[in-house]
Amino acid sequence: MSFWIFATITSAKTRGRLYALDRLCRLKAVEEAASLRNKTFLNFIPTSIYSPEFGLRSKVELANR
């Protein structure tokens, strides 16, 4: 793992923003994958479904894109 990735994850964890980082990474991945027109698998932090801001509804909406 590169230093930049490690520092980003550590910083997000320290600030209580792992769910936000997880969501941002998923949004970017879906944006990039959309042009491939292939089957796409969506991974996320399992406990993030309990967060009102980043809950299961946002994952379903993202998958429907």
PQR file with spaces between the fields and no chain letter, atoms N, CA, C, O and H, PARSE charges and radii, in Angstrom:
ATOM       1  N    MET     1       0.851   -1.168    0.000 -0.4000 1.5000
ATOM       2  CA   MET     1       0.000    0.000    0.000 -0.0000 2.0000
ATOM       3  C    MET     1       0.900    1.235    0.000  0.5500 1.7000
ATOM       4  O    MET     1       1.870    1.310    0.753 -0.5500 1.4000
ATOM       5  N    SER     2       0.568    2.184   -0.842 -0.4000 1.5000
ATOM       6  CA   SER     2       1.393    3.387   -0.922 -0.0000 2.0000
ATOM       7  C    SER     2       1.188    4.258    0.318  0.5500 1.7000
ATOM       8  O    SER     2       0.175    4.157    1.011 -0.5500 1.4000
ATOM       9  H    SER     2      -0.221    2.123   -1.454  0.4000 1.0000
ATOM      10  N    PHE     3       2.157    5.096    0.572 -0.4000 1.5000
ATOM      11  CA   PHE     3       2.068    5.994    1.723 -0.0000 2.0000
ATOM      12  C    PHE     3       0.837    6.873    1.630  0.5500 1.7000
ATOM      13  O    PHE     3       0.156    7.087    2.633 -0.5500 1.4000
ATOM      14  H    PHE     3       2.980    5.178    0.009  0.4000 1.0000
ATOM      15  N    TRP     4       0.534    7.394    0.429 -0.4000 1.5000
ATOM      16  CA   TRP     4      -0.609    8.298    0.252 -0.0000 2.0000
ATOM      17  C    TRP     4      -1.913    7.601    0.640  0.5500 1.7000
ATOM      18  O    TRP     4      -2.744    8.183    1.337 -0.5500 1.4000
ATOM      19  H    TRP     4       1.087    7.220   -0.386  0.4000 1.0000
ATOM      20  N    ILE     5      -2.093    6.375    0.198 -0.4000 1.5000
ATOM      21  CA   ILE     5      -3.312    5.632    0.528 -0.0000 2.0000
ATOM      22  C    ILE     5      -3.375    5.376    2.029  0.5500 1.7000
ATOM      23  O    ILE     5      -4.421    5.568    2.650 -0.5500 1.4000
ATOM      24  H    ILE     5      -1.418    5.902   -0.368  0.4000 1.0000
ATOM      25  N    PHE     6      -2.268    4.946    2.610 -0.4000 1.5000
ATOM      26  CA   PHE     6      -2.209    4.697    4.048 -0.0000 2.0000
ATOM      27  C    PHE     6      -2.547    5.963    4.833  0.5500 1.7000
ATOM      28  O    PHE     6      -3.329    5.920    5.782 -0.5500 1.4000
ATOM      29  H    PHE     6      -1.419    4.790    2.106  0.4000 1.0000
ATOM      30  N    ALA     7      -1.955    7.087    4.434 -0.4000 1.5000
ATOM      31  CA   ALA     7      -2.191    8.357    5.121 -0.0000 2.0000
ATOM      32  C    ALA     7      -3.647    8.796    4.985  0.5500 1.7000
ATOM      33  O    ALA     7      -4.225    9.327    5.933 -0.5500 1.4000
ATOM      34  H    ALA     7      -1.319    7.122    3.662  0.4000 1.0000
ATOM      35  N    THR     8      -4.241    8.579    3.818 -0.4000 1.5000
ATOM      36  CA   THR     8      -5.634    8.960    3.605 -0.0000 2.0000
ATOM      37  C    THR     8      -6.571    8.140    4.489  0.5500 1.7000
ATOM      38  O    THR     8      -7.465    8.686    5.136 -0.5500 1.4000
ATOM      39  H    THR     8      -3.771    8.147    3.048  0.4000 1.0000
ATOM      40  N    ILE     9      -6.357    6.832    4.510 -0.4000 1.5000
ATOM      41  CA   ILE     9      -7.195    5.958    5.342 -0.0000 2.0000
ATOM      42  C    ILE     9      -7.014    6.283    6.823  0.5500 1.7000
ATOM      43  O    ILE     9      -7.990    6.354    7.569 -0.5500 1.4000
ATOM      44  H    ILE     9      -5.631    6.389    3.985  0.4000 1.0000
ATOM      45  N    THR    10      -5.774    6.479    7.246 -0.4000 1.5000
ATOM      46  CA   THR    10      -5.496    6.814    8.648 -0.0000 2.0000
ATOM      47  C    THR    10      -6.155    8.132    9.033  0.5500 1.7000
ATOM      48  O    THR    10      -6.751    8.247   10.104 -0.5500 1.4000
ATOM      49  H    THR    10      -4.980    6.421    6.640  0.4000 1.0000
ATOM      50  N    SER    11      -6.047    9.109    8.170 -0.4000 1.5000
ATOM      51  CA   SER    11      -6.649   10.416    8.427 -0.0000 2.0000
ATOM      52  C    SER    11      -8.173   10.313    8.511  0.5500 1.7000
ATOM      53  O    SER    11      -8.784   10.896    9.407 -0.5500 1.4000
ATOM      54  H    SER    11      -5.563    9.016    7.300  0.4000 1.0000
ATOM      55  N    ALA    12      -8.778    9.585    7.599 -0.4000 1.5000
ATOM      56  CA   ALA    12     -10.236    9.415    7.624 -0.0000 2.0000
ATOM      57  C    ALA    12     -10.676    8.700    8.896  0.5500 1.7000
ATOM      58  O    ALA    12     -11.681    9.066    9.505 -0.5500 1.4000
ATOM      59  H    ALA    12      -8.282    9.111    6.872  0.4000 1.0000
ATOM      60  N    LYS    13      -9.934    7.697    9.286 -0.4000 1.5000
ATOM      61  CA   LYS    13     -10.265    6.952   10.507 -0.0000 2.0000
ATOM      62  C    LYS    13     -10.148    7.854   11.732  0.5500 1.7000
ATOM      63  O    LYS    13     -11.029    7.850   12.593 -0.5500 1.4000
ATOM      64  H    LYS    13      -9.118    7.400    8.792  0.4000 1.0000
ATOM      65  N    THR    14      -9.069    8.624   11.815 -0.4000 1.5000
ATOM      66  CA   THR    14      -8.851    9.528   12.942 -0.0000 2.0000
ATOM      67  C    THR    14      -9.977   10.552   13.064  0.5500 1.7000
ATOM      68  O    THR    14     -10.376   10.917   14.170 -0.5500 1.4000
ATOM      69  H    THR    14      -8.353    8.627   11.116  0.4000 1.0000
ATOM      70  N    ARG    15     -10.479   11.006   11.934 -0.4000 1.5000
ATOM      71  CA   ARG    15     -11.522   12.035   11.930 -0.0000 2.0000
ATOM      72  C    ARG    15     -12.940   11.470   11.922  0.5500 1.7000
ATOM      73  O    ARG    15     -13.911   12.224   11.868 -0.5500 1.4000
ATOM      74  H    ARG    15     -10.154   10.709   11.036  0.4000 1.0000
ATOM      75  N    GLY    16     -13.059   10.143   11.976 -0.4000 1.5000
ATOM      76  CA   GLY    16     -14.386    9.532   11.963 -0.0000 2.0000
ATOM      77  C    GLY    16     -15.076    9.664   10.617  0.5500 1.7000
ATOM      78  O    GLY    16     -16.300    9.781   10.556 -0.5500 1.4000
ATOM      79  H    GLY    16     -12.270    9.531   12.020  0.4000 1.0000
ATOM      80  N    ARG    17     -14.300    9.645    9.532 -0.4000 1.5000
ATOM      81  CA   ARG    17     -14.845    9.859    8.190 -0.0000 2.0000
ATOM      82  C    ARG    17     -14.636    8.665    7.269  0.5500 1.7000
ATOM      83  O    ARG    17     -14.618    8.826    6.049 -0.5500 1.4000
ATOM      84  H    ARG    17     -13.306    9.550    9.582  0.4000 1.0000
ATOM      85  N    LEU    18     -14.476    7.463    7.836 -0.4000 1.5000
ATOM      86  CA   LEU    18     -14.272    6.282    6.993 -0.0000 2.0000
ATOM      87  C    LEU    18     -15.456    6.040    6.066  0.5500 1.7000
ATOM      88  O    LEU    18     -15.265    5.670    4.907 -0.5500 1.4000
ATOM      89  H    LEU    18     -14.490    7.332    8.827  0.4000 1.0000
ATOM      90  N    TYR    19     -16.687    6.244    6.563 -0.4000 1.5000
ATOM      91  CA   TYR    19     -17.857    6.034    5.717 -0.0000 2.0000
ATOM      92  C    TYR    19     -17.843    7.007    4.537  0.5500 1.7000
ATOM      93  O    TYR    19     -18.175    6.635    3.411 -0.5500 1.4000
ATOM      94  H    TYR    19     -16.841    6.544    7.504  0.4000 1.0000
ATOM      95  N    ALA    20     -17.457    8.254    4.804 -0.4000 1.5000
ATOM      96  CA   ALA    20     -17.399    9.251    3.727 -0.0000 2.0000
ATOM      97  C    ALA    20     -16.334    8.873    2.696  0.5500 1.7000
ATOM      98  O    ALA    20     -16.559    8.999    1.493 -0.5500 1.4000
ATOM      99  H    ALA    20     -17.188    8.556    5.718  0.4000 1.0000
ATOM     100  N    LEU    21     -15.187    8.415    3.167 -0.4000 1.5000
ATOM     101  CA   LEU    21     -14.131    7.978    2.246 -0.0000 2.0000
ATOM     102  C    LEU    21     -14.581    6.756    1.454  0.5500 1.7000
ATOM     103  O    LEU    21     -14.336    6.667    0.250 -0.5500 1.4000
ATOM     104  H    LEU    21     -15.004    8.313    4.145  0.4000 1.0000
ATOM     105  N    ASP    22     -15.235    5.818    2.125 -0.4000 1.5000
ATOM     106  CA   ASP    22     -15.767    4.624    1.468 -0.0000 2.0000
ATOM     107  C    ASP    22     -16.740    5.022    0.361  0.5500 1.7000
ATOM     108  O    ASP    22     -16.680    4.490   -0.747 -0.5500 1.4000
ATOM     109  H    ASP    22     -15.434    5.890    3.103  0.4000 1.0000
ATOM     110  N    ARG    23     -17.625    5.946    0.661 -0.4000 1.5000
ATOM     111  CA   ARG    23     -18.623    6.402   -0.320 -0.0000 2.0000
ATOM     112  C    ARG    23     -17.949    7.095   -1.509  0.5500 1.7000
ATOM     113  O    ARG    23     -18.295    6.834   -2.661 -0.5500 1.4000
ATOM     114  H    ARG    23     -17.674    6.378    1.562  0.4000 1.0000
ATOM     115  N    LEU    24     -17.004    7.963   -1.228 -0.4000 1.5000
ATOM     116  CA   LEU    24     -16.295    8.671   -2.297 -0.0000 2.0000
ATOM     117  C    LEU    24     -15.576    7.696   -3.223  0.5500 1.7000
ATOM     118  O    LEU    24     -15.608    7.849   -4.444 -0.5500 1.4000
ATOM     119  H    LEU    24     -16.723    8.175   -0.292  0.4000 1.0000
ATOM     120  N    CYS    25     -14.934    6.703   -2.638 -0.4000 1.5000
ATOM     121  CA   CYS    25     -14.227    5.692   -3.446 -0.0000 2.0000
ATOM     122  C    CYS    25     -15.213    4.898   -4.300  0.5500 1.7000
ATOM     123  O    CYS    25     -14.936    4.623   -5.467 -0.5500 1.4000
ATOM     124  H    CYS    25     -14.908    6.579   -1.646  0.4000 1.0000
ATOM     125  N    ARG    26     -16.362    4.527   -3.731 -0.4000 1.5000
ATOM     126  CA   ARG    26     -17.372    3.789   -4.502 -0.0000 2.0000
ATOM     127  C    ARG    26     -17.921    4.627   -5.638  0.5500 1.7000
ATOM     128  O    ARG    26     -18.081    4.131   -6.753 -0.5500 1.4000
ATOM     129  H    ARG    26     -16.587    4.751   -2.783  0.4000 1.0000
ATOM     130  N    LEU    27     -18.214    5.900   -5.370 -0.4000 1.5000
ATOM     131  CA   LEU    27     -18.744    6.773   -6.425 -0.0000 2.0000
ATOM     132  C    LEU    27     -17.764    6.880   -7.591  0.5500 1.7000
ATOM     133  O    LEU    27     -18.160    6.802   -8.754 -0.5500 1.4000
ATOM     134  H    LEU    27     -18.085    6.303   -4.465  0.4000 1.0000
ATOM     135  N    LYS    28     -16.496    7.059   -7.272 -0.4000 1.5000
ATOM     136  CA   LYS    28     -15.476    7.178   -8.320 -0.0000 2.0000
ATOM     137  C    LYS    28     -15.336    5.871   -9.090  0.5500 1.7000
ATOM     138  O    LYS    28     -15.197    5.876  -10.313 -0.5500 1.4000
ATOM     139  H    LYS    28     -16.175    7.122   -6.327  0.4000 1.0000
ATOM     140  N    ALA    29     -15.374    4.749   -8.369 -0.4000 1.5000
ATOM     141  CA   ALA    29     -15.248    3.445   -9.027 -0.0000 2.0000
ATOM     142  C    ALA    29     -16.427    3.188   -9.965  0.5500 1.7000
ATOM     143  O    ALA    29     -16.236    2.688  -11.074 -0.5500 1.4000
ATOM     144  H    ALA    29     -15.486    4.744   -7.376  0.4000 1.0000
ATOM     145  N    VAL    30     -17.628    3.523   -9.535 -0.4000 1.5000
ATOM     146  CA   VAL    30     -18.807    3.324  -10.384 -0.0000 2.0000
ATOM     147  C    VAL    30     -18.737    4.235  -11.600  0.5500 1.7000
ATOM     148  O    VAL    30     -19.085    3.830  -12.709 -0.5500 1.4000
ATOM     149  H    VAL    30     -17.783    3.929   -8.635  0.4000 1.0000
ATOM     150  N    GLU    31     -18.289    5.457  -11.390 -0.4000 1.5000
ATOM     151  CA   GLU    31     -18.128    6.397  -12.507 -0.0000 2.0000
ATOM     152  C    GLU    31     -17.169    5.832  -13.556  0.5500 1.7000
ATOM     153  O    GLU    31     -17.444    5.896  -14.754 -0.5500 1.4000
ATOM     154  H    GLU    31     -18.006    5.786  -10.489  0.4000 1.0000
ATOM     155  N    GLU    32     -16.062    5.289  -13.105 -0.4000 1.5000
ATOM     156  CA   GLU    32     -15.088    4.705  -14.023 -0.0000 2.0000
ATOM     157  C    GLU    32     -15.600    3.422  -14.670  0.5500 1.7000
ATOM     158  O    GLU    32     -15.361    3.185  -15.854 -0.5500 1.4000
ATOM     159  H    GLU    32     -15.839    5.237  -12.132  0.4000 1.0000
ATOM     160  N    ALA    33     -16.299    2.599  -13.902 -0.4000 1.5000
ATOM     161  CA   ALA    33     -16.780    1.309  -14.401 -0.0000 2.0000
ATOM     162  C    ALA    33     -17.940    1.461  -15.380  0.5500 1.7000
ATOM     163  O    ALA    33     -18.177    0.572  -16.198 -0.5500 1.4000
ATOM     164  H    ALA    33     -16.493    2.792  -12.940  0.4000 1.0000
ATOM     165  N    ALA    34     -18.656    2.562  -15.308 -0.4000 1.5000
ATOM     166  CA   ALA    34     -19.822    2.755  -16.170 -0.0000 2.0000
ATOM     167  C    ALA    34     -19.455    2.676  -17.650  0.5500 1.7000
ATOM     168  O    ALA    34     -20.256    2.218  -18.466 -0.5500 1.4000
ATOM     169  H    ALA    34     -18.463    3.285  -14.644  0.4000 1.0000
ATOM     170  N    SER    35     -18.276    3.110  -17.990 -0.4000 1.5000
ATOM     171  CA   SER    35     -17.868    3.087  -19.396 -0.0000 2.0000
ATOM     172  C    SER    35     -17.505    1.681  -19.869  0.5500 1.7000
ATOM     173  O    SER    35     -17.408    1.447  -21.074 -0.5500 1.4000
ATOM     174  H    SER    35     -17.626    3.482  -17.327  0.4000 1.0000
ATOM     175  N    LEU    36     -17.305    0.751  -18.954 -0.4000 1.5000
ATOM     176  CA   LEU    36     -16.901   -0.601  -19.337 -0.0000 2.0000
ATOM     177  C    LEU    36     -18.070   -1.463  -19.810  0.5500 1.7000
ATOM     178  O    LEU    36     -17.881   -2.395  -20.592 -0.5500 1.4000
ATOM     179  H    LEU    36     -17.384    0.940  -17.975  0.4000 1.0000
ATOM     180  N    ARG    37     -19.266   -1.155  -19.341 -0.4000 1.5000
ATOM     181  CA   ARG    37     -20.486   -1.881  -19.737 -0.0000 2.0000
ATOM     182  C    ARG    37     -20.416   -3.376  -19.420  0.5500 1.7000
ATOM     183  O    ARG    37     -21.035   -4.189  -20.107 -0.5500 1.4000
ATOM     184  H    ARG    37     -19.420   -0.398  -18.706  0.4000 1.0000
ATOM     185  N    ASN    38     -19.668   -3.733  -18.389 -0.4000 1.5000
ATOM     186  CA   ASN    38     -19.568   -5.115  -17.946 -0.0000 2.0000
ATOM     187  C    ASN    38     -20.201   -5.258  -16.577  0.5500 1.7000
ATOM     188  O    ASN    38     -20.583   -4.270  -15.951 -0.5500 1.4000
ATOM     189  H    ASN    38     -19.165   -3.074  -17.831  0.4000 1.0000
ATOM     190  N    LYS    39     -20.309   -6.484  -16.120 -0.4000 1.5000
ATOM     191  CA   LYS    39     -20.800   -6.725  -14.779 -0.0000 2.0000
ATOM     192  C    LYS    39     -19.835   -6.078  -13.791  0.5500 1.7000
ATOM     193  O    LYS    39     -18.619   -6.215  -13.918 -0.5500 1.4000
ATOM     194  H    LYS    39     -19.999   -7.287  -16.628  0.4000 1.0000
ATOM     195  N    THR    40     -20.379   -5.385  -12.823 -0.4000 1.5000
ATOM     196  CA   THR    40     -19.573   -4.689  -11.839 -0.0000 2.0000
ATOM     197  C    THR    40     -19.964   -5.139  -10.444  0.5500 1.7000
ATOM     198  O    THR    40     -21.150   -5.262  -10.135 -0.5500 1.4000
ATOM     199  H    THR    40     -21.368   -5.274  -12.720  0.4000 1.0000
ATOM     200  N    PHE    41     -18.980   -5.384   -9.607 -0.4000 1.5000
ATOM     201  CA   PHE    41     -19.222   -5.755   -8.222 -0.0000 2.0000
ATOM     202  C    PHE    41     -18.942   -4.551   -7.345  0.5500 1.7000
ATOM     203  O    PHE    41     -17.953   -3.844   -7.539 -0.5500 1.4000
ATOM     204  H    PHE    41     -18.017   -5.284   -9.858  0.4000 1.0000
ATOM     205  N    LEU    42     -19.810   -4.326   -6.389 -0.4000 1.5000
ATOM     206  CA   LEU    42     -19.717   -3.155   -5.536 -0.0000 2.0000
ATOM     207  C    LEU    42     -19.379   -3.589   -4.111  0.5500 1.7000
ATOM     208  O    LEU    42     -20.186   -4.246   -3.454 -0.5500 1.4000
ATOM     209  H    LEU    42     -20.613   -4.900   -6.232  0.4000 1.0000
ATOM     210  N    ASN    43     -18.194   -3.225   -3.632 -0.4000 1.5000
ATOM     211  CA   ASN    43     -17.769   -3.538   -2.266 -0.0000 2.0000
ATOM     212  C    ASN    43     -17.867   -2.286   -1.413  0.5500 1.7000
ATOM     213  O    ASN    43     -17.648   -1.171   -1.886 -0.5500 1.4000
ATOM     214  H    ASN    43     -17.538   -2.691   -4.165  0.4000 1.0000
ATOM     215  N    PHE    44     -18.197   -2.492   -0.156 -0.4000 1.5000
ATOM     216  CA   PHE    44     -18.258   -1.370    0.771 -0.0000 2.0000
ATOM     217  C    PHE    44     -18.069   -1.881    2.185  0.5500 1.7000
ATOM     218  O    PHE    44     -18.134   -3.085    2.435 -0.5500 1.4000
ATOM     219  H    PHE    44     -18.375   -3.398    0.229  0.4000 1.0000
ATOM     220  N    ILE    45     -17.833   -0.951    3.119 -0.4000 1.5000
ATOM     221  CA   ILE    45     -17.687   -1.315    4.516 -0.0000 2.0000
ATOM     222  C    ILE    45     -19.055   -1.800    5.003  0.5500 1.7000
ATOM     223  O    ILE    45     -20.008   -1.020    4.992 -0.5500 1.4000
ATOM     224  H    ILE    45     -17.780    0.027    2.916  0.4000 1.0000
ATOM     225  N    PRO    46     -19.184   -3.051    5.426 -0.5600 1.5000
ATOM     226  CA   PRO    46     -20.496   -3.597    5.807  0.2800 2.0000
ATOM     227  C    PRO    46     -21.238   -2.775    6.849  0.5500 1.7000
ATOM     228  O    PRO    46     -22.455   -2.619    6.751 -0.5500 1.4000
ATOM     229  N    THR    47     -20.547   -2.254    7.828 -0.4000 1.5000
ATOM     230  CA   THR    47     -21.235   -1.478    8.862 -0.0000 2.0000
ATOM     231  C    THR    47     -21.710   -0.116    8.364  0.5500 1.7000
ATOM     232  O    THR    47     -22.442    0.572    9.076 -0.5500 1.4000
ATOM     233  H    THR    47     -19.559   -2.380    7.908  0.4000 1.0000
ATOM     234  N    SER    48     -21.312    0.286    7.168 -0.4000 1.5000
ATOM     235  CA   SER    48     -21.742    1.587    6.646 -0.0000 2.0000
ATOM     236  C    SER    48     -23.231    1.626    6.351  0.5500 1.7000
ATOM     237  O    SER    48     -23.794    2.711    6.207 -0.5500 1.4000
ATOM     238  H    SER    48     -20.717   -0.273    6.590  0.4000 1.0000
ATOM     239  N    ILE    49     -23.882    0.478    6.258 -0.4000 1.5000
ATOM     240  CA   ILE    49     -25.331    0.491    6.010 -0.0000 2.0000
ATOM     241  C    ILE    49     -26.090    1.045    7.205  0.5500 1.7000
ATOM     242  O    ILE    49     -27.260    1.409    7.082 -0.5500 1.4000
ATOM     243  H    ILE    49     -23.425   -0.403    6.375  0.4000 1.0000
ATOM     244  N    TYR    50     -25.438    1.111    8.359 -0.4000 1.5000
ATOM     245  CA   TYR    50     -26.093    1.641    9.558 -0.0000 2.0000
ATOM     246  C    TYR    50     -25.972    3.145    9.686  0.5500 1.7000
ATOM     247  O    TYR    50     -26.604    3.752   10.550 -0.5500 1.4000
ATOM     248  H    TYR    50     -24.488    0.815    8.458  0.4000 1.0000
ATOM     249  N    SER    51     -25.178    3.738    8.845 -0.4000 1.5000
ATOM     250  CA   SER    51     -24.998    5.183    8.875 -0.0000 2.0000
ATOM     251  C    SER    51     -26.122    5.840    8.083  0.5500 1.7000
ATOM     252  O    SER    51     -26.293    5.543    6.901 -0.5500 1.4000
ATOM     253  H    SER    51     -24.665    3.245    8.143  0.4000 1.0000
ATOM     254  N    PRO    52     -26.905    6.745    8.723 -0.5600 1.5000
ATOM     255  CA   PRO    52     -28.010    7.394    7.991  0.2800 2.0000
ATOM     256  C    PRO    52     -27.557    8.122    6.740  0.5500 1.7000
ATOM     257  O    PRO    52     -28.245    8.107    5.719 -0.5500 1.4000
ATOM     258  N    GLU    53     -26.391    8.764    6.820 -0.4000 1.5000
ATOM     259  CA   GLU    53     -25.877    9.537    5.693 -0.0000 2.0000
ATOM     260  C    GLU    53     -25.413    8.661    4.534  0.5500 1.7000
ATOM     261  O    GLU    53     -25.520    9.057    3.374 -0.5500 1.4000
ATOM     262  H    GLU    53     -25.832    8.777    7.649  0.4000 1.0000
ATOM     263  N    PHE    54     -24.897    7.473    4.845 -0.4000 1.5000
ATOM     264  CA   PHE    54     -24.320    6.614    3.819 -0.0000 2.0000
ATOM     265  C    PHE    54     -24.963    5.235    3.830  0.5500 1.7000
ATOM     266  O    PHE    54     -24.304    4.249    3.499 -0.5500 1.4000
ATOM     267  H    PHE    54     -24.810    7.152    5.788  0.4000 1.0000
ATOM     268  N    GLY    55     -26.215    5.148    4.199 -0.4000 1.5000
ATOM     269  CA   GLY    55     -26.895    3.875    4.417 -0.0000 2.0000
ATOM     270  C    GLY    55     -27.158    3.046    3.168  0.5500 1.7000
ATOM     271  O    GLY    55     -26.688    3.353    2.073 -0.5500 1.4000
ATOM     272  H    GLY    55     -26.749    5.949    4.468  0.4000 1.0000
ATOM     273  N    LEU    56     -27.919    1.999    3.376 -0.4000 1.5000
ATOM     274  CA   LEU    56     -28.198    1.035    2.322 -0.0000 2.0000
ATOM     275  C    LEU    56     -28.877    1.679    1.115  0.5500 1.7000
ATOM     276  O    LEU    56     -28.618    1.286   -0.022 -0.5500 1.4000
ATOM     277  H    LEU    56     -28.301    1.750    4.266  0.4000 1.0000
ATOM     278  N    ARG    57     -29.736    2.656    1.351 -0.4000 1.5000
ATOM     279  CA   ARG    57     -30.426    3.322    0.227 -0.0000 2.0000
ATOM     280  C    ARG    57     -29.423    3.917   -0.762  0.5500 1.7000
ATOM     281  O    ARG    57     -29.614    3.818   -1.974 -0.5500 1.4000
ATOM     282  H    ARG    57     -29.947    2.975    2.275  0.4000 1.0000
ATOM     283  N    SER    58     -28.367    4.526   -0.253 -0.4000 1.5000
ATOM     284  CA   SER    58     -27.377    5.135   -1.155 -0.0000 2.0000
ATOM     285  C    SER    58     -26.662    4.078   -1.967  0.5500 1.7000
ATOM     286  O    SER    58     -26.280    4.335   -3.109 -0.5500 1.4000
ATOM     287  H    SER    58     -28.212    4.606    0.731  0.4000 1.0000
ATOM     288  N    LYS    59     -26.467    2.868   -1.395 -0.4000 1.5000
ATOM     289  CA   LYS    59     -25.823    1.789   -2.135 -0.0000 2.0000
ATOM     290  C    LYS    59     -26.731    1.247   -3.230  0.5500 1.7000
ATOM     291  O    LYS    59     -26.262    0.917   -4.319 -0.5500 1.4000
ATOM     292  H    LYS    59     -26.778    2.659   -0.468  0.4000 1.0000
ATOM     293  N    VAL    60     -28.016    1.155   -2.952 -0.4000 1.5000
ATOM     294  CA   VAL    60     -28.977    0.696   -3.959 -0.0000 2.0000
ATOM     295  C    VAL    60     -29.052    1.720   -5.095  0.5500 1.7000
ATOM     296  O    VAL    60     -29.057    1.347   -6.268 -0.5500 1.4000
ATOM     297  H    VAL    60     -28.398    1.424   -2.068  0.4000 1.0000
ATOM     298  N    GLU    61     -29.111    3.000   -4.750 -0.4000 1.5000
ATOM     299  CA   GLU    61     -29.152    4.047   -5.774 -0.0000 2.0000
ATOM     300  C    GLU    61     -27.883    4.020   -6.637  0.5500 1.7000
ATOM     301  O    GLU    61     -27.940    4.182   -7.856 -0.5500 1.4000
ATOM     302  H    GLU    61     -29.107    3.303   -3.797  0.4000 1.0000
ATOM     303  N    LEU    62     -26.755    3.814   -5.986 -0.4000 1.5000
ATOM     304  CA   LEU    62     -25.492    3.745   -6.722 -0.0000 2.0000
ATOM     305  C    LEU    62     -25.480    2.534   -7.659  0.5500 1.7000
ATOM     306  O    LEU    62     -25.043    2.638   -8.805 -0.5500 1.4000
ATOM     307  H    LEU    62     -26.708    3.683   -4.996  0.4000 1.0000
ATOM     308  N    ALA    63     -25.953    1.408   -7.180 -0.4000 1.5000
ATOM     309  CA   ALA    63     -25.997    0.199   -8.018 -0.0000 2.0000
ATOM     310  C    ALA    63     -26.924    0.386   -9.211  0.5500 1.7000
ATOM     311  O    ALA    63     -26.651   -0.134  -10.293 -0.5500 1.4000
ATOM     312  H    ALA    63     -26.308    1.324   -6.249  0.4000 1.0000
ATOM     313  N    ASN    64     -28.002    1.111   -9.031 -0.4000 1.5000
ATOM     314  CA   ASN    64     -28.959    1.345  -10.120 -0.0000 2.0000
ATOM     315  C    ASN    64     -28.405    2.268  -11.193  0.5500 1.7000
ATOM     316  O    ASN    64     -28.870    2.237  -12.332 -0.5500 1.4000
ATOM     317  H    ASN    64     -28.224    1.534   -8.152  0.4000 1.0000
ATOM     318  N    ARG    65     -27.436    3.076  -10.853 -0.4000 1.5000
ATOM     319  CA   ARG    65     -26.811    3.953  -11.855 -0.0000 2.0000
ATOM     320  C    ARG    65     -26.206    3.111  -12.959  0.5500 1.7000
ATOM     321  O    ARG    65     -25.630    3.652  -13.903 -0.5500 1.4000
ATOM     322  H    ARG    65     -27.059    3.102   -9.928  0.4000 1.0000
